[in-house]
Amino acid sequence: MENRKRNNRLRFNLTDEEKELFERKKKESGAKNMNHFIRKTVLEKEIYHVDLSPFYDLQTDLKVLTDYTNQVAKSVNTTGILRKYEMDGMKERLAVISNKITAIHDLLRKK
């Protein structure tokens, strides 16, 4: 044991459900044993942090657009008239969403 390279020991606790999931994933990975699975999972995999805030903003903008579209539809169904400012409002909101989608697309292409 004097020449052992891995001399640091880790210990952690799992719930029954977590242990079951751990065992299933270990089996699916084809790892020889628990140590091999943990080293393979931790040392060979990249960890990515994904900032989802642009998607949350986009979701908010989509909700605003759908709410506005519903208001315009109600107005058109009531009066039978589609006003230019209502159409322009929808175009503006669509342009905002389109620009945000383009920005997200550009961001993803850079990664």
C-alpha positions, -999 to 999 in steps of 0.1 A, spaced: 0 0 0 30 23 3 31 29 -35 -6 36 -38 -13 66 -59 -48 73 -47 -44 80 -11 -74 103 -5 -106 88 6 -141 103 1 -172 92 20 -208 104 14 -243 93 23 -272 86 0 -309 80 5 -323 46 -7 -336 63 -39 -303 80 -46 -284 47 -40 -307 30 -64 -302 57 -91 -265 56 -85 -264 18 -89 -285 20 -121 -263 47 -137 -231 28 -126 -245 -3 -144 -255 16 -175 -220 32 -177 -203 -2 -178 -179 9 -150 -161 -20 -133 -168 -9 -98 -179 22 -78 -145 37 -77 -141 34 -115 -176 49 -120 -169 79 -98 -135 86 -113 -150 82 -148 -179 105 -140 -159 132 -122 -127 132 -141 -137 125 -177 -168 147 -180 -170 184 -186 -192 204 -163 -212 232 -179 -231 260 -163 -260 271 -185 -274 306 -179 -311 303 -187 -320 339 -180 -323 348 -218 -349 320 -221 -368 334 -191 -369 368 -207 -380 353 -239 -408 334 -221 -420 367 -205 -420 384 -239 -440 355 -254 -465 358 -226 -469 395 -232 -474 389 -270 -500 362 -264 -519 384 -239 -518 413 -263 -529 391 -292 -558 378 -272 -569 414 -264 -567 423 -301 -586 392 -311 -613 400 -286 -615 436 -299 -617 423 -336 -644 398 -327 -664 424 -309 -661 453 -335 -651 435 -366 -623 460 -371 -585 455 -369 -569 488 -361 -535 497 -375 -520 505 -340 -530 470 -328 -513 454 -358 -482 477 -352 -482 467 -315 -481 430 -325 -453 437 -350 -432 455 -324 -436 427 -299 -427 401 -326 -396 421 -335 -385 421 -298 -389 383 -296 -372 378 -330 -342 399 -318 -339 379 -286 -341 346 -304 -313 358 -327 -292 369 -297 -297 335 -281 -288 317 -314 -256 338 -317 -247 330 -281 -252 293 -286 -231 293 -318 -202 309 -299 -200 281 -274 
